[in-house]
Structures are given as structure tokens and as C-alpha cells.
Amino acid sequence: MYDVIGDIHGHADELENLLRHLGYNDTPTGFCHPERKVIFLGDFIDRGEHLVQHRRLLEVVMKMVRSEHALAVMGNHEFNALAYHTEHEGEFLRLHTEKNRKQHQAFLNEFEHDPDAKKEVLEFFFELPLWLELDEFRVVHACWCQESIDFLRGLEGSPYLTRDLLVKASTKGSREFTAVETLLKGYEIELPGGVYFQDKDGNRREWMRVQWWKDEAKHLGEVALPFGVDLGQAGQLPIPEGVPRYPKDEKPCFIGHYWQSGEPRTLSVNVACLDYSVAKGGRLMAYRWLGEPELIKEHFCSVR
């Protein structure tokens, strides 16, 4: 049986408290449970410029994964970190702009002047698959898009990021960029001419991500992200062809990434998001999976 844990963003205290609450014991080989295993949904790092818990958090996660007490997938922040610290043809794949450095500052606080420790962490990030498909359920950071998964599996024969794929996936306009971006950040579509919205940072957005788990939705407004965004009359337009859907008869899928709040709930009968905004004063959330084919809110678990 598994306990699936959402985006942590460097909050080591919250992770250790949650693991203990779930019955995991701190042993020489890491936190472990006699009958259960953790699955982490990625986004271990970043958020909070003055947070200093990344080193401890990553020690906990890396020990659990390498001792097989846990599985984990890559989040977009791990991908961004690899791109930020990887040079190609004389420049870094993720440019060291003020915006990018600020987003990554919490990681840099602890690793910028310790190259050996930073190298070990980045090597661990390369060990994280872009998705997991178990017999009973699926795990991906943001979007289960079968087309993207099939394309990437055809390239590498596995769900793992290589340095070559990192370079191609950091190149806007490439098919690799679109596939990896979809899995780690969500599926994005361009809004009809003249339609835009303001994001949480006040930026004008003419593209939006979609709620791909709403299999029966028919109109653009029903699948718009972020949650609650108003598209005006454009919300009544039909959903474009090619948008990934997740039928209700597919096996359960666990995701993070989407900044939920309030009381935990499933997104559909077979999709659950476990990012409950711990980096914004919310809760670190887990789902205690007991084998059920349809996900239920009673199995969400956190420490208040």
C-alpha cells in the first residue's frame, strides 16, 4: 500500500511531522513503515527566498528513495534546477535572470557555495522519472498526457530525463519541450484572439492550462486554469481538439502542481491533486491509498 505526498517546496519540518503522523519511523535507512511506501509527487525545492530547510528535506527524501522506502517523480522545479545548473554551448539552459534566480533562491541559500552537495542533489534529480505507471495507479507531476508519454518513451525507452533530452526539452518550439512541459506543468492552449486574463502575479496571459481530468466537459470555461478564471464569452467556446482527456474508466492518477486550498477533495473519481499550498501557508497533503479504484476524500491526510 502507498501514501502519496504532494509538493513539499523545502518544508522539512512539515514532511517529518506528516511522516510520523502516517506511522513512519526514522531509522538509519530513512523513514520507513512496516507495510506501506511513500510516493512523492515532485517539487521538493524552491519557494520562499529565506527558507533554509532544503538540505534537510532533500536528505530525508533521497535516503528514503535510495533505500526503497519511497518512490518519486520529477516536478517542474527539479527540471528547472537541472536546466539552471547545466551549461550548453556557452550558456545555461535556464538563464540566470533576476526572475529565475529569485524563484530558485531558497535552493541557492544552501547549495550555491557547496558544489559537492549540489552535484549530488542534481544527480538525484536525474534519477527521478517523469512519470510512474504502476499496476494499480499512475503518478505524474501535472498532466497525464498519453501522447506525450508515448513520444518520450519512444525517444528514450524509459521515463527518465537524459542530458540530451534536457537540452532539447529546454528549447522552446521543439517537440521534446512541449512533451516535457505538458507532463510537468500541464497542457496549455492559446486563447482566442483578444482574450486574456491576469495571472496571480498580475501578468497578462493569452495562453491557459486546462483541467484535463474533466472528461465530460464541453466548453472552454469548464476546463480553464487557474481555477475560477473568468474568460467572459470565450468561456462558452468548444474545447479545442487535441486537449488530453482522462476517462473515468482509467486507473487512478495522482498529481501535484495545481495549488489547491480548503478542504481536500478529488478532482474526479480517478484523479486527485495533492498540492495543498504548503509554500503559501497551506498544508502538506497525503493520500492513503488502500487499493480503491475510485478515489475518496476520506483518504486525504494532513497534519493541521
HELIX and SHEET records of a PDB file:
HELIX    1   1 ALA A   12  HIS A   21  1                                  10    
HELIX    2   2 HIS A   54  ARG A   66  1                                  13    
HELIX    3   3 ASN A   76  TYR A   84  1                                   9    
HELIX    4   4 GLU A   98  PHE A  111  1                                  14    
HELIX    5   5 PRO A  115  PHE A  126  1                                  12    
HELIX    6   6 GLN A  146  GLU A  156  1                                  11    
HELIX    7   7 ARG A  163  ALA A  169  1                                   7    
HELIX    8   8 ARG A  175  LYS A  185  1                                  11    
HELIX    9   9 LEU A  220  GLU A  222  5                                   3    
HELIX   10  10 GLY A  232  GLN A  236  5                                   5    
HELIX   11  11 VAL A  278  LYS A  280  5                                   3    
HELIX   12  12 LYS A  297  HIS A  299  5                                   3    
SHEET    1   A 5 ALA A  70  ALA A  72  0                                        
SHEET    2   A 5 LYS A  37  PHE A  40  1                                        
SHEET    3   A 5 TYR A   2  ILE A   5  1                                        
SHEET    4   A 5 MET A 285  TRP A 289 -1                                        
SHEET    5   A 5 PHE A 300  SER A 302 -1                                        
SHEET    1   B 2 ASN A  25  THR A  27  0                                        
SHEET    2   B 2 GLY A  30  CYS A  32 -1                                        
SHEET    1   C 2 GLU A  87  HIS A  88  0                                        
SHEET    2   C 2 GLU A  91  PHE A  92 -1                                        
SHEET    1   D 4 TRP A 131  GLU A 133  0                                        
SHEET    2   D 4 ARG A 138  VAL A 140 -1                                        
SHEET    3   D 4 CYS A 253  ILE A 255  1                                        
SHEET    4   D 4 VAL A 271  CYS A 273  1                                        
SHEET    1   E 3 GLU A 188  GLU A 190  0                                        
SHEET    2   E 3 TRP A 207  VAL A 210 -1                                        
SHEET    3   E 3 ALA A 224  LEU A 225 -1                                        
SHEET    1   F 2 PHE A 197  GLN A 198  0                                        
SHEET    2   F 2 ARG A 204  ARG A 205 -1                                        
END                                                                             
